Amino acid sequence: MSEVWNTKINYYRGKPILTMLEELRCFLMRRMAKHKKVLSTYIRLLALVQQRKMEDIMKDTKFWTAQ
């Protein structure tokens, strides 16, 4: 996210401060709306990143035994 943010700031840096802030606000609002739209149809209990991490941990711990 920081790379995208820095790129956007550099893109709008030459504009007046209010215009720059308004454009950055609009960028964030569009991004949040896009994510909300994508996540509205998501049916799993965990997000993909957490699901993958959990599956990796489960693979690593498959042969563990209690002592």
N, C-alpha and C positions, 0 to 999 in steps of 0.2 A: 504494500500500500504506500510506503514512503516514497518509492521510486516514482509511482504514478503521481503522487501529490507534488513532488518536486518538479516533475515535468510540467504539470498543469500550472504551477506557480511561475515557472520560467516562461511559459507560453503567454500568460497574462501580465507579466511583470511590467511591460512597457505602457500599460494602460493606467488611467487614473485609479487611485486607491479604491474608491467606491465601486467603480466598474469591475476592477479586479476581484474584490470581495463578492460582488453579486454573481460574477461568472463562476467563482469557486463554489459558492453556495448552490448554484444551479447544477453544477457538476456533481456535487455530493447528493443532492436530492434525486437526480436522475439515476445515479448509481444505487441509492437505497431503494428506489422504486423498482428498478430492475431486479435486484436481489429479492425483494418482497414478492414480486410476481413469480419468480422461479421457485421460491420456497413455499408458495401457497399450494403448489401441487405436489410437494414432497410428502411421502407417506411413511417413511421409516422413522423409527424412534430416535436414532442417533444420526448426526451429520456424517457425511462421507468420510471426512478426515478422521473423526473419532472411531467410526466403524472400522476403517482400515487399521488404525492403531490397535484396536481391540483384537482384530483377527490376527495381526502379527504377534501380539502377546500370547494369544491362545495357541498359535503354532509353536512358539518357543516353550511354552509350559505344558505341552501335551504329554510329555514323558516324565514329568515331575511326580514324585511320590512323597507322601507325608512321613515324617520320621518322629 
